[in-house]
Amino acid sequence: MSEDTPTAITQERRVVTEIPGPRSRELHARRQAVVPPGVHSVLPVYIERAHDSVLVDVDGNQIVDVCGGIGVTTIGHTDDAVVAAAAEQLGKVTHTLFTMTPYEPYVRVAEFLAKHVPGSTAEQPYKTLLMNSGAEAVENGVKIARKHTGRPGVAVLEHAYHGRTMLTSSMNFKGAPYAAGYGPRAGDIYKAPNSYPARDGLSGPDAAKRTIAYLEKVAGAEDLACLVVEPIQGEGGFIVPADGYLPALAEWCRANGIVFIADEVQAGMARTGTVFSIEQFGVVPDIVLSAKGIAGGLPLAGITGRAEIMDKSQPGGLGGTFGGNPVSCAAATAVFEQIEQTDLLAEAKRIGDTFGGALRDLQSKYADNIVDVRGIGAMQAVEFVKPGTLEHDTEIVAKVIDRAAQQGVLLLSAGIYSNVIRFLPSLKMSDELIADVVAVIDEAIGAELG
């Protein structure tokens, strides 16, 4: 195999220039002339090749990607099976528009999703609409729930993130930068207190009582079409709810005819050691939303729901020009086949044990600064506070991320106050590479704390 192919990329850090290097800086100057600043980049290095957990920039630096395109490349960059499936489909059909003349790859993805969503049985079938992005999945999930119930209200949780469209940015707990200055926000959205064990000290049932009391008082259960929940909150800081919280919410929804929607856009697709993260909490949702990791890097999103809910929409009421593109569907089929036929779920658990354990060691070392290490599987986070307080320490997170970048490790912040570092590694990341990443973070924290 040629040394120029992505699969020849060694799975190691290699810093050969300053970061960003001269070619990246040249490209960035070109970018600034033609791309608006609202399209921001965490690290302005320009990537030329990638494989598994390593990005190679135009200057030849090998950067360890612990973000996975924010949870997209769960099975690794340029996964061989995904590339092969997409390439084969690319030579057959690239587009017809499924609502004009359909094709098998769309049906296969819907079959895979129906097989794997919690609660799907012959007696209780689930059906799927395919779209392009996580935000589109959320939009359509809400739309379908409203059609099913005939109600307008949408309930979400504090610290939630659901997208950047008008509706989804209105659903986000954090208005800036996603909605600020962009005009009127959508109405009939109610943001209820969530479960945040590191800060509220509540049990799951008690946190659920608080959430439910708020919604019953402020929104009125009879006016709610749906409750949209990230089982593990992503942008909000990888908040894992206390035991019993989500089951109590799901039970309340069912008792009141409210559609329970699991937003699995970031946490789903094998990342937590189950196909969907909601399985970790023993909850059967009415609708499951998937995107990001579903197609190994190609744009695809799914809205999978109980048949009686999905079937309420009239012909022509659902769809989109590129929704369920055949090339993306072929890639998604390759992802699902690997989930079913390999040990990807076990790999997610391995990463959770290895990465989570190493991060907890860091917490012991920097106990005054790290208030919490949390996550499930290949979805881990570290929350920083100012010593002796629960005050969010945004500054140290920014500095640690910058120092790590200079050493060839790509990190990403999270949390309403950006005081959390989140980790979304590929399931192909080795224990050795994890140890190297944590060593870089350890050195960066130590340097900042003096």
C-alpha positions as CSV (number, residue, x, y, z in Angstrom):
1,M,0.0,0.0,0.0
2,S,1.3,3.5,-0.9
3,E,2.8,5.6,1.9
4,D,0.5,8.4,0.6
5,T,-2.7,6.6,1.5
6,P,-4.6,7.5,4.6
7,T,-4.3,4.0,6.0
8,A,-0.5,4.5,6.1
9,I,-0.9,7.1,8.8
10,T,0.8,6.0,12.0
11,Q,-1.3,6.3,15.1
12,E,1.0,8.7,17.0
13,R,1.6,12.4,17.6
14,R,4.2,14.0,15.5
15,V,4.8,17.8,15.7
16,V,7.2,18.9,12.9
17,T,6.3,22.7,12.8
18,E,4.7,25.1,15.1
19,I,0.9,24.7,15.2
20,P,-0.6,26.3,13.1
21,G,2.2,25.8,10.7
22,P,3.1,28.1,7.7
23,R,0.9,26.4,5.2
24,S,-2.1,26.4,7.6
25,R,-1.5,30.1,8.2
26,E,-1.4,30.8,4.5
27,L,-4.7,28.9,4.0
28,H,-6.2,30.7,7.0
29,A,-5.5,34.1,5.4
30,R,-7.2,32.9,2.2
31,R,-10.2,31.6,4.3
32,Q,-10.6,34.9,6.1
33,A,-11.1,36.7,2.7
34,V,-14.0,34.5,1.7
35,V,-15.5,32.8,4.7
36,P,-17.4,34.8,7.4
37,P,-16.1,34.8,11.0
38,G,-19.3,33.3,12.3
39,V,-18.0,30.0,10.8
40,H,-15.5,29.7,13.6
41,S,-12.8,26.9,13.9
42,V,-11.5,25.6,17.3
43,L,-8.0,25.2,15.8
44,P,-7.2,26.8,12.5
45,V,-5.0,24.0,11.2
46,Y,-5.9,22.7,7.7
47,I,-6.3,19.0,7.5
48,E,-5.1,17.1,4.4
49,R,-5.5,13.5,5.5
50,A,-6.8,11.5,8.4
51,H,-7.2,7.9,9.6
52,D,-8.5,6.3,12.8
53,S,-7.5,8.8,15.5
54,V,-4.9,10.9,13.8
55,L,-5.3,14.0,11.6
56,V,-2.4,15.1,9.3
57,D,-2.4,18.8,8.5
58,V,-1.0,20.5,5.4
59,D,2.3,21.1,7.2
60,G,2.8,17.4,8.0
61,N,1.9,17.5,11.7
62,Q,0.1,14.5,13.1
63,I,-2.5,15.6,15.5
64,V,-4.4,13.2,17.8
65,D,-8.1,13.9,17.4
66,V,-9.9,13.4,20.7
67,C,-13.0,15.2,19.4
68,G,-14.0,13.0,16.4
69,G,-15.6,15.9,14.5
70,I,-17.7,16.4,17.7
71,G,-18.7,12.8,17.8
72,V,-19.0,12.0,14.1
73,T,-16.0,9.7,13.4
74,T,-16.9,7.2,16.2
75,I,-15.4,4.3,14.2
76,G,-12.4,6.4,13.1
77,H,-11.5,8.6,10.3
78,T,-11.6,7.1,6.8
79,D,-12.7,3.7,8.1
80,D,-11.9,1.2,5.4
81,A,-15.3,-0.4,5.3
82,V,-17.1,3.0,5.2
83,V,-14.9,4.2,2.4
84,A,-15.4,1.1,0.4
85,A,-19.2,1.1,0.8
86,A,-19.5,4.8,-0.1
87,A,-17.1,4.4,-3.1
88,E,-19.1,1.5,-4.4
89,Q,-22.4,3.3,-4.1
90,L,-20.9,6.5,-5.6
91,G,-20.4,4.5,-8.8
92,K,-24.1,3.3,-8.8
93,V,-26.5,6.1,-7.8
94,T,-25.6,9.4,-6.1
95,H,-29.1,10.9,-6.0
96,T,-32.7,10.4,-7.1
97,L,-34.6,11.9,-4.2
98,F,-36.2,9.1,-2.1
99,T,-39.6,10.8,-2.3
100,M,-39.4,10.7,-6.1
101,T,-37.9,7.3,-6.9
102,P,-36.7,5.3,-3.8
103,Y,-33.6,3.0,-3.5
104,E,-32.6,0.1,-1.2
105,P,-29.8,1.8,0.9
106,Y,-32.4,4.0,2.6
107,V,-34.6,1.0,3.4
108,R,-31.6,-0.9,4.8
109,V,-30.7,1.9,7.2
110,A,-34.3,2.1,8.3
111,E,-34.2,-1.7,8.9
112,F,-31.0,-1.4,11.0
113,L,-32.5,1.4,13.1
114,A,-35.7,-0.5,13.7
115,K,-33.7,-3.5,14.8
116,H,-31.6,-1.5,17.3
117,V,-33.7,1.1,18.9
118,P,-34.9,0.2,22.4
119,G,-38.5,-1.1,22.4
120,S,-38.8,-2.1,18.8
121,T,-40.6,-5.5,18.4
122,A,-42.9,-7.2,15.9
123,E,-45.8,-6.1,18.0
124,Q,-44.5,-2.6,18.5
125,P,-42.6,-1.7,15.2
126,Y,-40.6,1.5,14.8
127,K,-40.3,3.4,11.5
128,T,-37.6,5.9,10.3
129,L,-37.4,9.1,8.3
130,L,-33.9,10.0,7.1
131,M,-32.6,13.6,6.9
132,N,-29.2,15.3,6.8
133,S,-28.2,16.6,10.2
134,G,-28.8,16.5,13.9
135,A,-30.7,19.8,13.8
136,E,-33.0,18.5,11.0
137,A,-33.6,15.3,13.1
138,V,-34.7,17.4,16.1
139,E,-36.9,19.7,13.9
140,N,-38.6,16.7,12.4
141,G,-38.9,14.9,15.7
142,V,-40.8,17.9,17.1
143,K,-42.9,18.3,14.0
144,I,-43.9,14.6,14.1
145,A,-44.7,14.8,17.9
146,R,-46.9,17.8,17.3
147,K,-48.7,16.1,14.5
148,H,-49.3,13.0,16.6
149,T,-50.5,14.8,19.7
150,G,-52.2,17.9,18.2
151,R,-50.4,19.9,20.9
152,P,-47.9,22.8,20.5
153,G,-45.6,22.7,23.5
154,V,-42.0,21.5,23.5
155,A,-40.2,20.8,26.7
156,V,-36.4,20.7,27.0
157,L,-33.9,20.6,29.8
158,E,-31.5,23.2,31.2
159,H,-27.9,22.8,29.7
160,A,-29.5,21.3,26.6
161,Y,-28.1,21.7,23.0
162,H,-30.1,20.7,20.0
163,G,-28.8,22.7,17.0
164,R,-28.5,26.0,15.1
165,T,-31.7,26.3,13.1
166,M,-34.4,28.7,14.3
167,L,-36.3,26.1,16.3
168,T,-33.3,24.2,17.6
169,S,-31.4,27.3,18.6
170,S,-34.5,28.4,20.5
171,M,-34.5,25.0,22.3
172,N,-30.9,25.4,23.4
173,F,-30.3,26.5,27.0
174,K,-27.4,28.6,25.9
175,G,-28.5,31.5,23.7
176,A,-25.1,33.0,22.9
177,P,-23.7,32.4,20.4
178,Y,-26.3,30.2,18.8
179,A,-29.4,32.4,18.8
180,A,-28.1,35.8,20.0
181,G,-28.9,38.6,17.5
182,Y,-30.6,36.3,14.9
183,G,-34.1,37.6,15.4
184,P,-37.2,36.3,17.2
185,R,-36.9,32.8,18.7
186,A,-39.5,30.1,18.4
187,G,-42.2,30.0,21.0
188,D,-44.0,27.3,23.0
189,I,-40.6,26.0,24.3
190,Y,-40.2,25.4,28.0
191,K,-36.8,24.9,29.6
192,A,-37.0,22.8,32.8
193,P,-34.3,22.1,35.5
194,N,-32.3,19.0,34.7
195,S,-30.4,16.5,36.8
196,Y,-26.8,17.7,37.4
197,P,-25.4,15.4,40.2
198,A,-22.1,17.3,40.6
199,R,-23.9,20.5,41.4
200,D,-27.5,19.9,42.6
201,G,-26.9,17.0,44.9
202,L,-30.3,15.5,44.1
203,S,-31.2,11.9,43.6
204,G,-32.7,11.0,40.3
205,P,-36.2,10.7,41.6
206,D,-36.0,14.1,43.4
207,A,-34.5,15.8,40.4
208,A,-37.3,14.3,38.3
209,K,-39.9,15.7,40.7
210,R,-38.4,19.1,40.3
211,T,-38.4,18.9,36.5
212,I,-42.0,17.6,36.4
213,A,-43.2,20.2,38.9
214,Y,-41.7,23.0,36.8
215,L,-43.3,21.7,33.6
216,E,-46.7,21.1,35.1
217,K,-46.7,24.6,36.6
218,V,-45.1,26.6,33.7
219,A,-46.2,24.7,30.6
220,G,-49.1,22.5,31.6
221,A,-48.8,18.8,30.7
222,E,-51.9,18.9,28.6
223,D,-50.3,21.4,26.2
224,L,-47.0,19.5,25.7
225,A,-46.4,17.6,22.5
226,C,-43.0,16.3,23.5
227,L,-40.1,16.3,26.0
228,V,-36.7,16.3,24.1
229,V,-33.9,14.9,26.2
230,E,-30.2,14.2,25.6
231,P,-29.6,11.1,27.7
232,I,-26.1,12.4,28.3
233,Q,-26.0,16.1,27.6
234,G,-23.3,17.0,25.0
235,E,-22.6,20.7,24.6
236,G,-24.0,21.2,28.1
237,G,-20.9,19.5,29.6
238,F,-21.5,15.7,29.2
239,I,-23.8,15.8,32.2
240,V,-24.9,12.2,33.1
241,P,-28.2,12.3,35.0
242,A,-28.6,10.7,38.4
243,D,-30.0,7.1,38.5
244,G,-33.8,7.0,38.2
245,Y,-34.1,10.5,36.6
246,L,-34.8,9.6,33.0
247,P,-37.1,6.6,33.8
248,A,-39.2,8.9,36.0
249,L,-39.5,11.5,33.2
250,A,-40.5,8.8,30.7
251,E,-43.1,7.4,33.0
252,W,-44.6,10.9,33.5
253,C,-44.6,11.5,29.7
254,R,-46.5,8.3,29.0
255,A,-49.0,9.0,31.8
256,N,-49.7,12.4,30.2
257,G,-49.6,11.6,26.5
258,I,-46.4,13.4,25.9
259,V,-43.9,12.0,23.3
260,F,-40.6,11.2,25.0
261,I,-37.8,12.0,22.4
262,A,-34.2,10.8,23.0
263,D,-31.8,13.1,21.2
264,E,-29.0,10.7,20.5
265,V,-27.2,12.9,18.0
266,Q,-24.0,13.1,20.1
267,A,-24.2,10.2,22.5
268,G,-25.6,7.5,20.2
269,M,-24.2,5.0,17.7
270,A,-22.2,2.7,20.0
271,R,-20.3,5.5,21.8
272,T,-21.4,4.6,25.3
273,G,-21.1,0.8,24.9
274,T,-24.6,0.3,23.7
275,V,-26.0,1.3,20.3
276,F,-28.0,4.1,21.9
277,S,-27.1,5.8,25.2
278,I,-30.7,5.7,26.4
279,E,-30.2,2.0,26.8
280,Q,-27.8,2.8,29.7
281,F,-30.8,4.1,31.7
282,G,-33.4,1.4,31.0
283,V,-35.7,3.8,29.1
284,V,-37.8,3.0,26.0
285,P,-38.3,6.3,24.1
286,D,-41.1,7.0,21.7
287,I,-38.8,8.7,19.2
288,V,-35.0,8.3,18.9
289,L,-32.9,10.9,17.0
290,S,-29.6,9.9,15.5
291,A,-27.0,11.7,13.4
292,K,-23.2,12.5,13.7
293,G,-21.7,9.0,14.1
294,I,-24.4,7.1,12.1
295,A,-22.6,7.3,8.7
296,G,-18.9,7.4,9.6
297,G,-18.4,11.0,8.5
298,L,-21.0,11.4,5.8
299,P,-24.1,13.6,6.4
300,L,-27.1,11.6,7.6
301,A,-29.7,11.7,10.3
302,G,-32.5,9.5,11.4
303,I,-35.8,10.1,13.2
304,T,-37.0,6.6,14.4
305,G,-40.3,6.4,16.2
306,R,-43.2,4.1,17.2
307,A,-45.2,3.3,14.1
308,E,-48.4,4.9,15.4
309,I,-46.6,8.2,15.9
310,M,-44.7,8.2,12.6
311,D,-47.7,7.1,10.6
312,K,-49.8,10.2,11.6
313,S,-48.0,12.4,9.0
314,Q,-49.7,12.6,5.6
315,P,-47.9,11.6,2.3
316,G,-45.7,14.5,1.3
317,G,-45.6,15.9,4.9
318,L,-42.1,14.5,5.6
319,G,-38.9,14.5,3.6
320,G,-36.2,16.7,2.1
321,T,-34.2,16.9,-1.1
322,F,-31.0,15.2,0.2
323,G,-32.5,13.4,3.1
324,G,-31.3,9.7,3.1
325,N,-28.7,10.3,0.3
326,P,-27.8,6.8,-1.1
327,V,-24.0,7.3,-0.6
328,S,-24.5,8.3,3.0
329,C,-26.9,5.4,3.5
330,A,-24.3,3.0,2.2
331,A,-21.7,4.4,4.6
332,A,-24.2,4.0,7.5
333,T,-24.9,0.4,6.5
334,A,-21.1,-0.2,6.8
335,V,-21.2,1.4,10.3
336,F,-24.1,-0.8,11.5
337,E,-22.5,-3.9,10.1
338,Q,-19.4,-3.2,12.1
339,I,-21.5,-2.6,15.3
340,E,-23.2,-6.0,14.7
341,Q,-20.2,-8.0,13.6
342,T,-17.2,-6.7,15.6
343,D,-16.5,-5.7,19.2
344,L,-17.2,-2.0,18.8
345,L,-19.4,-1.9,21.9
346,A,-16.7,-3.6,23.9
347,E,-14.2,-1.1,22.6
348,A,-16.4,1.7,23.8
349,K,-16.4,0.1,27.3
350,R,-12.6,-0.4,27.1
351,I,-12.1,3.3,26.3
352,G,-14.4,4.3,29.1
353,D,-12.4,2.2,31.6
354,T,-9.0,3.4,30.3
355,F,-9.7,7.0,29.6
356,G,-12.1,7.5,32.5
357,G,-9.6,5.9,34.9
358,A,-6.7,8.1,33.7
359,L,-8.9,11.2,34.0
360,R,-9.8,10.2,37.6
361,D,-6.1,9.9,38.4
362,L,-5.8,13.5,37.1
363,Q,-8.6,14.5,39.4
364,S,-6.8,13.0,42.4
365,K,-3.7,14.9,41.4
366,Y,-5.5,18.2,40.9
367,A,-8.3,17.8,43.4
368,D,-8.6,21.6,44.0
369,N,-9.3,22.3,40.3
370,I,-11.2,19.3,39.0
371,V,-14.6,19.0,40.6
372,D,-15.9,16.1,38.5
373,V,-14.9,13.4,36.0
374,R,-17.9,11.9,34.3
375,G,-19.2,10.0,31.3
376,I,-19.9,6.6,29.9
377,G,-17.8,4.7,27.4
378,A,-16.0,6.8,24.8
379,M,-17.8,9.9,26.1
380,Q,-15.8,11.4,29.0
381,A,-15.4,14.9,30.5
382,V,-13.5,16.8,33.1
383,E,-15.1,19.8,34.9
384,F,-12.8,22.6,36.2
385,V,-13.5,25.0,39.0
386,K,-11.6,27.6,40.9
387,P,-9.9,26.2,44.0
388,G,-12.1,26.0,47.1
389,T,-15.3,26.9,45.2
390,L,-17.8,25.6,42.6
391,E,-17.1,28.7,40.4
392,H,-16.6,27.7,36.8
393,D,-12.9,28.0,35.7
394,T,-13.2,28.9,32.0
395,E,-9.7,30.3,31.8
396,I,-7.8,27.2,32.7
397,V,-9.8,25.1,30.2
398,A,-8.9,27.5,27.4
399,K,-5.3,27.5,28.3
400,V,-5.0,23.7,28.7
401,I,-6.7,23.3,25.3
402,D,-4.3,25.7,23.7
403,R,-1.2,24.1,25.3
404,A,-2.4,20.7,24.2
405,A,-2.9,21.9,20.6
406,Q,0.7,23.1,20.5
407,Q,1.7,19.5,21.4
408,G,-0.5,17.9,18.8
409,V,-3.6,17.0,20.7
410,L,-7.0,18.4,19.6
411,L,-9.3,19.0,22.5
412,L,-12.7,20.7,22.9
413,S,-14.5,22.6,25.6
414,A,-18.1,22.2,26.7
415,G,-20.5,23.4,29.4
416,I,-22.5,26.5,29.6
417,Y,-19.5,28.4,30.9
418,S,-16.9,26.4,28.8
419,N,-15.3,25.0,32.0
420,V,-15.4,21.4,30.8
421,I,-13.1,19.5,28.5
422,R,-15.0,16.8,26.7
423,F,-13.5,13.7,25.0
424,L,-15.1,12.0,22.1
425,P,-12.3,9.6,20.9
426,S,-12.6,7.1,18.1
427,L,-13.4,3.6,19.2
428,K,-10.2,2.6,17.5
429,M,-8.0,4.7,19.8
430,S,-5.4,2.5,21.5
431,D,-4.7,2.5,25.3
432,E,-1.2,3.8,24.4
433,L,-2.5,6.7,22.5
434,I,-5.0,7.5,25.4
435,A,-2.0,7.4,27.8
436,D,-0.1,9.9,25.6
437,V,-3.1,12.2,25.4
438,V,-3.6,12.2,29.2
439,A,0.1,12.9,29.7
440,V,-0.1,15.9,27.4
441,I,-3.1,17.2,29.4
442,D,-1.3,16.5,32.7
443,E,1.7,18.5,31.6
444,A,-0.6,21.4,30.4
445,I,-2.5,21.6,33.6
446,G,0.7,21.5,35.6
447,A,2.2,24.2,33.6
448,E,-0.8,26.5,34.0
449,L,-1.0,25.9,37.8
450,G,2.7,26.5,38.2
